[in-house]
Amino acid sequence: MVDDESLTNTYKVINKFMTEKGWLECRCGTCGKNFYLKPSSIASKSSCGWGQCAGGSYSFFNSIKRKRIMSPRQVCTAICEHFERIGFKTEIPRNITNLDGNTDLITGRNS
Ligand SMILES: [Zn+2]
């Protein structure tokens, strides 16, 4: 069983870690729970972002559902097309199969 002192100590350790990493502890004005936010975030400092605290709904909940599920290959194609559209170049993957023994480490270099 976890006692209050253990919880307090755990909170202190987590809070110290988060604040050292630049996170800001905030308290949600709706549910009263504490949450962390990067000061540079455009998210509200008064809402934890949970659906019910953020006005009850997110806009993507109203998005139209797909009529059919995409196959893994279709998802892969859509992701590749997205990244190519925003400027990433597709590389042909190298075969990393080791036919001569056990593979412990695989490295590559940028060309
Ligand atoms: Zn909340």
Residues whose N, C-alpha, C, O or C-beta is under 5 A from the ligand:
A	BS01	ZN	C28 T30 C31 G32 C48 W50 C53
